[in-house]
């Protein structure tokens, strides 16, 4: 940019910040903006709350004035969404787009807000052809994250012509990033802007009082909201529970809170628990919660309606939540491998949340001493006070000991070092994946050369670069052997010498370390189920679809809480059954020792995996993880809430939802189009709809902003911006889709499964899950269910709930109920051992209620005999009365013998 135009842009931004934003820029902000309008790269290392957002907005303004496309990236979807709404206000709805991997809004806009992975993948696919003049990388310290850090590095390697604004309050040593940018930067200078006073100063204090005393003092001295930092989800929940007996809201506070909660659905099993916490002014925030609950807590805190938030370090990087005080319950954490003290960066990232400009004049960061230290000091003080009062010698105090495990001792010196220390150096976390290789090879031009350049120019040390290069060669060969890529020999019109192979589809991606194994194994299912989808029966096609899902589940990470609950439930049922059968204790223990959670296709997959590992050395220590979670959810007929309740997963809803989302993405991205039979498509749509019905936070947020009531509480220009880019309700009705009919069928078969087991627990569950039939006020009772199914057992000695019993041919739904489309009639035939098919369960779907509530609303109407003609000679099964009569007669004979 010419000096005159740069100066003019600089003056315009200064004036805009005063006139429109009402903000006078700090010296560091002015320095950074001047560097940016002059076209330089900038490393912005100022403290949290020092106005980095304003610098980013100025950089975007300067880029768009030059006619350049600007990309803003952040690690969290919540941060990206927040920035999207802010930029819509500043630049107009038509000029701003949103890309998060799950949502796409206005993707061709000149300003794009996205997660770091979205930009990195775009850079891999298009390289210098990507329209990208400016990259704003927020929370840049994620560069060192072992799983995600590659996404912050790739744009610096693949987009050297772009201007970079890298921002983090905990940058640490910036010298190597200056070198990387100077080497790649197309003649741009690199400015490092840091230091300066924090706009909202922090007051640090090390506490040797009890945790409850510290919390009460913070709240009572107007230092709320307080973020109470725990390092496990269980501790966060327990802390919230404890505070409900300590904190309370005034009548006015309750009124304001209830007004804000109006219309919000606490409609999952953990919802009532969270609602109770919130009613006392206490929020919970951690990864075990569904996103909609975390967003709710952030919104309530932003409006000053919460006094405390009990969470983990998930809020250390997050949206602009006005936290006045941060209280560390401890300074050690388990990092997945061992328990250790927090790093300086981890501590400062969390501490930096305290005190936000525009909300506070001072922030507070307190840290609790270890609980046993607090207890010992209190006991010593009590003994000393007693001695002083009696005039005698203080009694020796028996000292409390620290925990035996999962604990590392800390003291005030550690606290002060974390407060004042320089964050650790950001180390490269580059990694090579199948997905990365495919993305680069799909680029126009010589993909192999582009890949070679990426493997040479990344920021890794030479020794690790060579390791990545060997791994990439092995992966390339495996992709070639699998037919996913093909070497053409000569370049095509786009300059490619390597092409993607079979019909992998537009959304094909290999996102898991063993995704290629899944893609390679899937064709073997055609040998089992038949290659021609059209020649399979509906039942066999469904079995094929479920096997496809099981292959994909075997390469996903295992949510430990879910499979542990599956195994525990299975063991409990097995123990009860064996006790009823009189099995000896040692025999019961032996059976339990051999039990495991469900692992469909485990033997077949393991047998194929051994030679796969030998062919693909890059697999290394990766192992298959067969399991049945998404599949069990489908086969059981549970919806999400019932599944959570069944296994007691209330505090792991978020983990379960993330797993199901990964399974859904795997179905979309890893299954070639040629292998997607009608049943696979149904299963994919059902899983996607199930996920959306549980938590559609982002869509709901957009819809709320368009709603007149919500719009009255929101900024007018924000609501108008959303309307301008067409964000609104999803097209189509929930009850009109294929996924809804799958839900209906699964729910109907769920009735058969519960009746087939017939134990008290199952009948109680069947009674509790169903609404009263129309025309009745009272729901089914267990006695009524037993009475309804008893005639079946008089003529049949078993009820099939297996594979054949799931046949679509045994299920019927009529769209036309007694009152038109308001209710559907559902009939699920019961498959008996003789194949008579003379019994069924009949239900009714309340279509209007289902549409309104966004979930299946279905009631059991009756269990009845259809009167079908028997296919073989009538079996005579004695009635209960006959059995009792026979027993009485037998007793009489025994008496006579005696």
N, C-alpha and C positions, 0 to 999 in steps of 0.2 A: 504494500500500500504506500502511495506517495506520502511524504511528510505532511503536506497540507491537508490531505484527506484524513490521515490518521489523527492529526490534531483536531480537525473538525468533528470526527467521530467521537473522540475522547471528550470534547466539550459537550457534545450532544448527550452522551451517556451521563455525564455529571449533572447536567441540567434535568434530565429525565428522572434520575434518582431523587432529586430534590422535589420536583414539581409533581410527579406521579406517585412515587413510592414514599415521599416524605422522609427520606433517609439521607443523612449526611455521611458520605463515605469516610471510612478510616484511611489512614495513610497507606496501610498494606493493601487495601482494596484498590486505591488509586494507582499504586505502583503496578499491581498485577494487571489492571485494566489497560494501563498505558502500554505495557509489554504486549498485550494481546492485540490491541488495535494496530500496533506496528507490525503484526504478523509473526511474532515470536512464539515459541513454545514456552509454557510456564509450568513450573512445579510449585503448587500453592500448599504451604505447610503450616498455615496459621491455625490457632487453636479452634476447637469446636465452639460454635456460636459467634465466630468472628466475621460472618458474612460471606462465606465462600459461595453461597447460592447466588448472591448479587453479582459476584465476579463471573460466575457461570452464565448468568443471564446476559451480562454485558458482552461476553465472548460470543454468545449466540447471536446477539444483535449485530455485532461487527461482522460476523461471518455472513449473515443473510444480507447485510448491506453490500457486501462484496459479490453477492450472488452465489455463495458457497452453501452446500448442504451441511447442516450441523447435526451431530449425533450426541445425545446425552445418555450416558450409561451409568448404572448403579447395580449393586449386587442383589437387591431385594425388589420383588414386584411391587411391594407397597411403596417403596421409595420412588420407583419409576412412575407409578400411577400418580403419586402426590406431585411430582415434578411436572407430569403431563398436564394436570389441571392448572398448575401455576403458569405454565407457558402458554396454555390456551388463553388465559386471561391477558397475558402480556403481548402475544403476537397474533391472536385470532385463531379461531377453531380450524379454519381451512389451511393454516400454515403449520399445524402441529399434528404429528402422528404418534401412535403407540404400538410397540411390538414387545410382547413379553414371552413369546413362545406359546402361550395359551390364548392370547387375545391379539387381534390385529385391527387397528383403527387408523384409517387414512394413511396407509403405508407409503404412499408416494409423496407425502408432504416434505417441504424443505427442511423441517426440523423434526427429528425422530427421537423419541424417548424409548429406551429399551434396556433390557438386562444385558450385562456384559457378554454373556454367551451368544446372544442374538447378533451383536455386532461382530464378534469374533468369527462366528460361522459365516456371516455375510462376507467378511474379509477373506476367509479361506476359499469361498466359492467364486468370488469375483476379483480378488486382488486389487490391483490399481484401477480396474474398470469400475469399482464401486464409487458411486457419487458421494464423496465424503471429503469436505473441505476442513471441517473442525470436529475433533473428538474431545468431549468433556468426560473424563473418567472419574466419577465420584467414588469415595471410599477406596482409594487406590491401594491401601494396605492389603486388600484382598489378593494382591499380586502374589503374596507368599502362601496363600491357602493351598494345601496339598492337593485338594480335589478340583478346585475351581480357578486357581491362579493362572492357568494357561490362557484363560479368556481375557485377562488384563494385559497379557504379553503379546498375544497374536497380532492385534492391531498395530502395535509399535513396530512389528517386524514386517507385516504385509502391507501397511499403508504409510510408507515413509514420506509421501508427499503431503499428508494431512498435517494440520496444526493441532497440537495437543495441549490440553489443560488437564494436568493430573493433580487431583486434590485429595489430601488426607491430613488430619490433625496429628497423626502418628507416623509420619513418613520415615523418620530416622535419617540415616545417611543418604543423601540424594546424589552423591557423586557419580555412581554407576549409571543412573538414569540420565544424567546430563550427558555422559559419554555416549550412551545408546542413541539419544535423540540427536546429538550433534553429528553422529556418524550417518544417521538415516535421514536427516531433516531437510534435505533439499535447500540448503543454504540458510535455514532459519537459525537465529540465535536462541539460546535457552536461558530463560530468567528463572531464578529461584527466589520466591517471595515467602518469607516466614517471619517468625518472631512477633514482636508487638504484644501489647497487653490484651488479655482476654476481656472482651467488652463487658461480660458479666463475671466478676471475679469469683473464685471459689475459695471457700473456707474449709480446710481439712481438719478433722479431729479424730483421734484414736480413743475409743470408748472402752471403759472397764466396768460399765453397768450392764445389767441384763438387757437382752434384746428388746423385751416388751417395754422396759423403762426408756430405752433410747427412742423407740417408735413413738411412745406417748409424748415424750418431750418434744420431738420434732413436730408432731401434729398440734400439740397444745401451744407451741410458740410460733404458729403460723408459718411453718416450713414445709407444709404439704403442697402438692402431692409428693409422696416419698416413694422412690423405687427401691424395694427391698430385694437385694441381689442374692439369690440362692444358686447353687450349682447342680441341682437335680430337680426334675419336675415334681417328684414326690414331696420334697421339702417345700417347694413353692406352694403346693396345694395345702399341705399341713399348716404352713404359716398363715395362709388366708383363713383357714378354719379357726385357728387360735385367735385371730384378730377380730372375728365376729363377736367374741365375748368381751372385747376391749374397746372397740370403736363403735360409734353410732352417728347417725345423721339427724340434723334438726328437721322440723316439719317443712320448712321452706326448701331445704336441700333435698328432702325426699320428693317433694312436689316437682322440683326441677328435674330430678333424676327420672321420675316416672314419665314425665312429658317427653324426655329424650328417648326413653325405651319404648314408647308407644309404637306398636306395629312390629317390633323386633321379635323374631321367633327363636326361643330357647327350645328347639324342637329335637334335640338329640339327648341321649341318656344323661350326659353330663350337664345339660342345660339348666336343670333345676338347681343343681349345686352351685353353678356359676351365678345364677340369678340371686340366690341367697347371699353369696359373698358381696355382690354388687349392691344389694339393698343396705348393706352396712358401710358402703363407701370403699369397698375393697375389691380390687381387680386382680386377675391372674393372667399372666402372659408368658407362654412358653410354647415350644414346638409340638407338645403333645395335644394342643388344642387345635380345633379347626380354624382356618384363617378368618372366618366371619367373627369368631369370638375374640380373636386378637385385635381385629380391626375395630370391634366395638369398644374394647378397653382403651385403645388409642384415641378413639373419638371422645369417649367420656372423659378421659384425662385431659384432652385438649380443651374441653369445655369446663374444666375445673370441678367435675362432679365426683371425682374419686379422691380419697385421702391417701390411700396406699395402693401400690401395685406390687404384688408378690410374683416375681418371675425369675427366669434364668438370665443369662447374658444375651438373650435374643433381642433385647431392646438396646444393646450396646451399639448396634448399627440399625438405625430405624428411621422412621418418619419424625417430623418435627413435633414430638410430644413434649409439652411444657412440664418437665420434671424439676421441682425446686431442690429436692434433696435426694442423694443416692446413699443408701446404707448397705455396706458390704457385710454380710453375715459371716464371711470367712474369706481368706486370701489364698486358699488352695482349691484345686479342682481336679477331677479325674478326666484326662484327655482322651480316653479310649484305650490307652496303654498303661498308664500309671497315674498316680496322684502326685501332683506337683504344685508349686507356688505359681501364681499368675505371672505372666510376663509383664514387663512394663507397658507394652502396647495394649495388652488385654485390659489391664487396670485403667489406663488412661482413656481408652475408648469408652469404657463404661462410666467412669467418673465424669467424662466430658458431657454426659447427658444432663448433668445438674446445671440449673441456672440458664434460662434461655432468654436471649435478647427480645425485648418487647413484652416479656412476661415478668421478669425478675430483675432485681438490682444486685442480688448476690445469690450464689449457689452454695450448697452445702454437701460435702462428701465426708461421711462418717464411716468408720470401720470398727466392728466389734472385735475385742480381744477374744481368744478362744474361750469357750464356755467354761472349761474346767479352771482356767486362770481366774475368770470372774468369780466363780464359786469359791475358790480358795481365798481370794482377797476378801470376799465378804465374810467368810468364816473367820479369817484372822482378825478382821476389824471387830467382829462380834465378840470374839474371845478377849481382845484387848479392851473393849468397852466394859465387858463384865469384870475383868481384872481391876480396871481403874475404879469401878464402882465399889468393889469389895476390898480394894487395897491390897489384894494378893497378887500372885504371879499368874500371868496368862497361861491357860491350859494349852497343851500342844494340840494342834489341829490335825486331824487325819485328812490328808490332801486328796482331792479328786484327781483322777488320772485322765490323760487324753485318750481318745478312742484308739482301739487296738489296730484298726485298719481304715483305709481310705482317708487318711489324715496326714498332713504335713504341718508341723508347728510353724507359726508365724508370730511376729512381735511388732512393736511400734517401729523398730528400725527398718524392717521389711516394708512397712506401710510408707515411711518417709522416702525410702529409696524409690518405690513405685511412683510416689507423688512427683518427685523432682528429676527422675532419671530420664535419659535419652532412649527412645524406643529402639528395639533391636533392628539390625540391618534386615531389609526385605530381601529374602533369597528367592531365586527363580524356582517356579514350580511347574515348569513345562512338562508335558506328557504327550505321547503319541497314541492315537486311538484309530480304530477302523473308520469311525465317522470323520475324523480329520482327514485321513487319506482320501476317502471318497469325495469329500468336499473339494479338496485341492485338485484332484484328477478331473472333476466335472467342470473345471474352469476352462474358458476358451483359451486355446494356445497349448503350449507344451507342458502338460500337467506334471510329467515326471521331473522336468527341470524346476518347475515351481516348488515341487515337494522337496527336491534336493536343496534348493535355496533356503526353504524354511528350516530344514534340519541343520543347516550350517550357520544360519544367521540368528538363531534364537539366542537367548541370554544365558544358556546353560554353560557350565565349565566344559572344557574340551572332553574330559573323560566321560561326562554324562552325555554329551552330544554323540559320542561314538556308540554308546549304549542305545540311545534313541534311534540312531541310524540302523543298527543291526535289527532292532525290534521292528522298525518300519519296513525293512526288506522282507523280514519274515511275514509280516502282515500283508504286504503287497502280494507275495506269492500265494498266501492263503486265499486272498480275495480273487486272485486269478484262477486258482484251482477250483474255487467254488462257482466260477462262471459269473461272478458279480462284476468283474472288469475284464475287458478283452483288449488285447494289443492288436491294433489294426495293421501294423507294419508300415503304413503310409499315413500321412496326416490328412484329415478330412478338410472340408472348406473352412471350418472354424479353427484349424490349426491343431486339432487334437489327434494324438497318435494312440491314445488309450480311451476306450469308450466303456460306458456302463453296459452290462450284459442284459440279462433277461428283463421281463416286465416288472421291474421292482417298484414302479409307481412313483408319483411325484413326492410323496412324503416319506419314502424309504430312508431309514437312517439306522446306524448300528451304534446305539447309545450305551450299551452295557459291555463290560469286558468280554463276555462270552456270547454276545449277540450273534456273532458269525456262526457259532456252534448251533444256535437255534435255527438260523437260516439254512444251514447245511443239513440239519436233521429233519426239518419239516417235510421234505419230499418223501422220506421213508414212511410217513403216515399214509401216503397215497397207496403204498404197497399193501397196507393193512386194510384201508377203508375203500380202496378203489379210486382210480384216477379221474373218472368221469363223475363230476358232481351231480349231474342230472340223472344218473342211474341209481343213485343211492336213495333209500327210503328216507323219510324225514327223521325217523329215529336214528338211523345210522349216520346221517349227516350231522345230527346234533352231537352224537358221540365223537365224531371226527372233530367238530369244532371245539369240544371240551378238551380233547387231546392236544389240539393246537395250543390252546390256552395253557395247558400243563407244561408243554415244552417251553413256552415263554416264561412261565412262572419259575422254572428251574434255573433261569439265568439272572433273575432279579435278586437283589439283596433281601435277606430274610428279616422281617420285623419280629424280633425275639419275643416281644410281649404277646403277640398274636399266637405264634406256634406253641409257646409255653402254655397259654390258656387252652388251646386245643388239646394238648397232651393231658393237662390236668383234668379237663372235663371228661376225656375218654377214660382216664384211670379211675375217676370217681364212679363213673357208671359201671365200669368193669368190676370194681370192688363190691359195689352194692349187689350186682348180679351174682358174683361168686359167693358172697355171704348168704344170699338167699338160697343158693344151691348147696350150701354146707361145705364149701371148699376150705381145706385147712389153711392156716395162716402162711406156712412156708410155701405152699403151692401158689397162694395168691401173690405173694411177693415175687416169686419166680416169673409169673405171668406179667406182672407190672414192670419188672426189669426189662423184659423184651419189648414192651410197647413203645411206640413212637408216634409222632403226629403224622397226618396223612401225607403220603408221598406218591402220587400217581405217576406211573411210567418210570419209577426210580430204577428198576433193574435194566429196562431197555435203554434208558438214557446213559446209565453208567457204562454199560457194555459198549456203546457207541463212543463214549467220551474218551476211553483209554487210547484207542488208535488216533483219535482226534488230537490228543495232547502230543502224541509222538510226531504227528505231521506238522504241528504248529508249536514250535518251541517257545514262542512269545507268551503262551498261556501261563507258563511259570507255575506259581503256587495257586492259581485260580482253581476253584472247585465248583462243581454243580451243586445247586441247592434246591432239590425237588421239594415241592410243597403244594398245598391246595388251600388257597385263601380266596382268591377271586372265583375259582372253580367251585369251592364249597359254598360261597355266597350264592352262586347261581343254582347249584343243585339242591341246596337246602330250602330254597324258597324264601329265605330271610330277606328283609330289606336291611339297609345299613344299620338303622337303630336297633332292630331286633337282633342282629348279629352281635352288635356291641353289648347289648344286655345279656344275651345268651352266654357270652364268654367273659363278662365282667370287664370290658375294655373301656370303661367310661373315661379313664384318664389317659387313654392311648388313641383317642379318636383321630387326632392329627396324624399319628404314625400310620394308622390303618388307611386313612384317606390318601396319604402320600403313596403308599404301596399300591392301592387300587388305581391311582392316577398313573403310576409307572407301568402297571399291567395294561392299562388302556392304551397308553402311548406305544407300548411294545406291539400291541395288536395292530395299531394304525401304521407303525413305521417298519416293523420287522417281517410282516407277512406279505410275500409277493402277491400281486393282484390275481395271478392265475390260481392261487391256493385259497382264495376267499370264496368259499361256497356260500349259498344262501344262509346256512346256519351260522357260519363264521361272521357274516355281516350282521345277522341278528344279535349275536353275542357281543360284537363290538359296539353296536348301537345301544344295547341294554346296559353295558358297563359304563359307556359315556354318559348316558342319561341318569344312571344311578349316582354317579359322581356329581353331576350338575344339580340333582335334586337335593343332595345333602348340603352342598355349600357352593353357591354361585355368588360369592361375595362381590366380585368385581362388577358383574352384570347387575346385581341388586343395587350396588352403589350408584351405578349410572342411572338405573331406573328411578331410584329415590330422588336423584337430582332433577329428574324431569317431572316428578309428581308435584302437584300444586302445593300440598302441605309441606313436603320437604323443601321445595323451592323457596317457600317463604322463609325458611331458616337458612337457606344457602345464598351465596352471592348471586345477584341477578345475571351478571355476565357469565358466571360459570354455568348456570343452567342453560342460558342461551347458547353458550359454546357447545355444550353437549348436544343440544337439539340441532345445531348447525352441522355437526358431523354425523348425525343420524344414529346416535346411540339410543337404543330403546329396547323394548321387549323383544325377545327372540321370536322370529317368525314361526308360525305353526303352533298347534295346540299340543300340550303334553300328552293328552289321551288319544291323539290322532296318529302318533308315531308307532313304528314297529316295536320299539323298546317297551312301550307301555303294555302291549299284548304279551310280550315275553314275561313281564312282571306278573300279569294276571295268571298266566299259565303256571309259573313257578309257585305262586301263592296257593293256587288250587292243589297242586301236587304236594305242597307242604302239609296240607290237611291230611292227605293219605299217609304221609310219612309219620305224622304224630299218632294217627289212629293205629298204624301198623305196629308201632312199638307198644303203645297202649299202657305204658307205666303211668303211675300217678303224676309224676313230674311233667310228662308229655301231655296228658289230658288237661292238667292245670294250665299249661302253656297254651293249648288250643283254645281253652275257654277264655283266657285273658286276652288273647290276640284278636278276638272277633267281636265286632259290634253286635248289638241285638238285631235279629232279623226285623225287617220293616213290620210295623204293626205291634211290636213288643217293646216294652220299656226296659225289661231286664235282659242282661246278656245271658249266654249259655252258662249253665252250671256244669260241674263235673258229673254230677248224677245224671243230668239230662243227656250228656254226651255218652256216658256208659250205657244208658237205656236205649239210645238211638242206635248204637253200634252192636248191642248185644245180639239182636236177631241175626246179624251177619255171622257172628262166631258160632251160632247154633247150626249153621249149614256149611261153614267153611272152617278149616283148621289152621289157615294162615292167610296173611294179607301181604301181597308182593309190593315192596317199595323200592325195588331195584331198577336196573337199566331198562328192561322191557316194559315195566309199569309206567315209565316216563313217556311212552310213545305218544306223539302228537295225535295219533288216531284215537286215543282214549280221552281226548280233551275236546270240548266244544264250547264256543262262546257265541252267543247271539247278540248282535248289536241292537236289536229291537227288543226292549223290555216291555213291561206292561204299560208303561207310560212313555213309549217312544224311545228316544235316545238317552233319557235321563238315567236309566238303569240297564245294565247288561245282565243277561242270564248266563251263568257259567256252570258247566257240568263236567266233572272229572270222574271217569269210570274207575272202579277199583278192580285191579287184576287179581283174581283168586287163583290158587294152584290148578284148578280144573279148567280154567279158561272160560268159565261161564259168563263173566262180565255182567252179572245180573244186579250188581250194586253200584251206587255212585254217591258222590258228595255233590250237592248243588249249592251254588253261591250266587251272590249278586254284587255287581260292581256299581258303586255310586259314581257315575261319570262326572257329574257336576261338582261333587265334593272333591273328587280326585283332582280335577282341573284347578279348583280354587285353592286347595291345600298344597298342590305340587307333589303329591304322593298318592300311592294306590290306596283307595278307601274301598274295602271289600268285606262282605259279611257272609258267614256260613248260614245257609238257609235250612238245609236238612240233609240227613244221611238216610238214604232210602233204597229200597229194592225196586228195580225197574221192571221185574217180571219177565225177563228174557227167557226164552226156551232153553232148557239145559241141553248141553251137547252130549252128555253121556248119562248113564244110569244114575238116578238120584242117590246121593250119599245120605246115609242116616247117621246124623250126629246127635247123640242124646242131649236133651235140654238139661238145664240146671236142676229142674224139679225131678227129672228122671234119675239124675245122678244121686240126688239126696235120697230118693226112694230106694235106689239100689243099695246104697250104703246102709240104710236102716235095716233092709232085708238081710244084708250080709251079717250085721251085728246080731240079728235074731238067730241066724244059723249058728254063729259062734257060741251064743249062749246055750243053745241046745246041745252042742258038742260037749261043752264043759259039763 
